[in-house]
Amino acid sequence: MIIRQATKDDVSSILFLIKELATFEKEPDAVVVTEQELLENGFGNQPLFQTIVAEMAGEIVGMALFYYRFSSWKGKTLHLEDLIVQQKHRGKGVGLALYKAFIQTADQLGVRRIEWVVLNWNKTAIDFYEKSGAKILADWQTVQMAQENIKQFISEN
């Protein structure tokens, strides 16, 4: 297994993994991002995210996609958006290798915190994260507003 930074040539595999994750998370039709958007936003002049991939026998089998955030309390942080391993390659250490690579990257970048969200029904992931020393924050709720709600809010206010 090779763990490395993603390149432009990996974009179709990245999108494939994003769609596989959406299916796993019971949202198979939620992905609207395109290969072109991933290319422009991840590999253009001002990348909005970075991706580490796991490759086995020339095939991308997993990835960790993350980006900078800024905490008013802590300063520079990294947000892990997705950590996904193809279903057929789970249980082979791929997820752990990607997780370690992400944490090492965070350490090298000198961030004061890394953060991510996990679905409350994903017990396997929760147990894994807690075992690694991560803290699950039960008193915080994730808040999102979809594009149509943004437009509606603006038009009404």
C-alpha positions as CSV (number, residue, x, y, z in Angstrom):
1,M,0.0,0.0,0.0
2,I,1.2,3.5,-0.9
3,I,0.0,6.6,1.0
4,R,0.6,9.8,-1.0
5,Q,-0.7,13.2,-1.8
6,A,-3.4,13.1,-4.5
7,T,-2.7,14.5,-7.9
8,K,-4.9,15.9,-10.7
9,D,-4.9,12.4,-12.2
10,D,-6.7,11.1,-9.2
11,V,-9.8,13.2,-9.5
12,S,-12.1,10.6,-11.0
13,S,-11.1,8.1,-8.2
14,I,-11.7,10.9,-5.6
15,L,-15.2,11.4,-7.0
16,F,-15.9,7.7,-7.0
17,L,-14.9,7.4,-3.3
18,I,-17.1,10.5,-2.5
19,K,-20.0,8.8,-4.1
20,E,-19.3,5.5,-2.3
21,L,-19.2,7.4,1.0
22,A,-22.5,9.0,0.2
23,T,-24.1,5.6,-0.4
24,F,-22.6,4.3,2.9
25,E,-24.1,7.3,4.7
26,K,-27.5,6.6,3.2
27,E,-27.4,9.7,0.9
28,P,-26.6,8.2,-2.5
29,D,-28.2,11.0,-4.5
30,A,-26.7,13.9,-2.5
31,V,-23.4,14.3,-4.4
32,V,-23.6,17.1,-6.9
33,V,-19.9,18.1,-7.0
34,T,-18.3,17.3,-10.4
35,E,-14.8,16.2,-11.4
36,Q,-14.2,19.7,-12.9
37,E,-15.1,21.3,-9.5
38,L,-12.8,18.9,-7.7
39,L,-10.0,19.7,-10.2
40,E,-10.5,23.5,-9.9
41,N,-11.0,23.6,-6.2
42,G,-8.4,21.0,-5.1
43,F,-5.7,21.4,-7.7
44,G,-5.9,24.9,-9.0
45,N,-4.0,28.0,-8.1
46,Q,-5.6,28.4,-4.7
47,P,-6.6,24.9,-3.6
48,L,-9.5,24.8,-1.1
49,F,-8.7,21.3,0.1
50,Q,-6.0,18.6,0.1
51,T,-6.4,14.9,-0.4
52,I,-4.2,12.0,0.7
53,V,-4.9,8.8,-1.1
54,A,-4.2,5.1,-0.4
55,E,-3.1,3.1,-3.5
56,M,-2.9,-0.7,-3.8
57,A,-1.8,-2.4,-7.0
58,G,-2.2,0.9,-8.9
59,E,-5.8,1.5,-7.7
60,I,-6.9,4.3,-5.4
61,V,-8.7,2.4,-2.6
62,G,-9.2,5.2,0.0
63,M,-8.7,8.8,0.8
64,A,-8.7,11.5,3.4
65,L,-9.9,14.9,2.2
66,F,-9.3,17.9,4.5
67,Y,-8.9,21.7,4.6
68,Y,-7.8,24.5,6.8
69,R,-10.2,26.2,9.2
70,F,-9.5,29.0,11.7
71,S,-10.7,28.7,15.3
72,S,-11.2,32.0,17.2
73,W,-10.0,30.1,20.3
74,K,-7.2,27.9,18.9
75,G,-6.1,29.5,15.6
76,K,-5.2,27.3,12.7
77,T,-7.0,24.0,12.6
78,L,-7.6,21.3,10.0
79,H,-11.0,19.8,9.2
80,L,-11.2,16.2,8.0
81,E,-14.1,16.3,5.6
82,D,-14.0,12.6,4.5
83,L,-12.1,9.5,5.4
84,I,-13.3,6.7,3.1
85,V,-12.0,3.3,2.2
86,Q,-13.7,1.2,-0.6
87,Q,-15.9,-1.4,1.0
88,K,-13.9,-4.3,-0.5
89,H,-10.7,-3.0,1.1
90,R,-12.0,-2.3,4.6
91,G,-10.3,-4.3,7.4
92,K,-6.9,-4.2,5.7
93,G,-5.4,-1.3,7.6
94,V,-6.1,1.3,4.8
95,G,-8.3,3.5,7.1
96,L,-5.7,3.5,9.9
97,A,-2.9,4.4,7.4
98,L,-4.9,7.3,6.0
99,Y,-5.8,8.5,9.5
100,K,-2.2,8.4,10.6
101,A,-1.1,10.3,7.5
102,F,-3.7,13.0,8.1
103,I,-2.6,13.3,11.8
104,Q,1.0,13.5,10.8
105,T,0.2,16.1,8.2
106,A,-1.6,18.2,10.9
107,D,1.4,17.9,13.2
108,Q,3.8,19.0,10.4
109,L,1.5,21.9,9.6
110,G,1.6,23.0,13.2
111,V,-2.2,23.2,13.7
112,R,-3.6,23.3,17.2
113,R,-6.6,21.1,16.6
114,I,-8.0,18.7,14.1
115,E,-11.7,18.1,13.8
116,W,-14.3,16.2,11.9
117,V,-17.9,14.9,12.3
118,V,-19.1,11.3,12.5
119,L,-22.6,10.0,12.2
120,N,-24.1,9.0,15.5
121,W,-25.0,5.5,14.1
122,N,-21.4,4.8,12.9
123,K,-20.4,2.9,16.0
124,T,-17.3,1.3,14.4
125,A,-15.9,4.8,13.5
126,I,-16.8,6.3,16.9
127,D,-15.1,3.5,18.7
128,F,-12.0,3.8,16.5
129,Y,-11.8,7.5,17.0
130,E,-12.3,7.3,20.8
131,K,-9.6,4.6,21.0
132,S,-7.2,6.9,19.2
133,G,-7.6,9.7,21.7
134,A,-10.2,11.8,19.9
135,K,-13.0,13.3,21.9
136,I,-16.6,13.0,20.7
137,L,-18.4,16.3,21.6
138,A,-22.0,15.4,22.5
139,D,-23.0,18.9,23.4
140,W,-22.4,20.5,20.0
141,Q,-24.8,20.1,17.1
142,T,-23.8,20.5,13.4
143,V,-25.6,23.3,11.7
144,Q,-26.0,23.5,7.9
145,M,-27.9,25.6,5.4
146,A,-28.4,24.4,1.9
147,Q,-28.0,26.7,-1.1
148,E,-31.8,27.0,-1.7
149,N,-32.2,28.0,2.0
150,I,-29.4,30.6,1.6
151,K,-31.2,32.2,-1.3
152,Q,-34.6,32.0,0.5
153,F,-33.1,33.7,3.6
154,I,-31.6,36.5,1.5
155,S,-34.8,37.1,-0.5
156,E,-36.8,37.3,2.7
157,N,-34.4,39.5,4.7
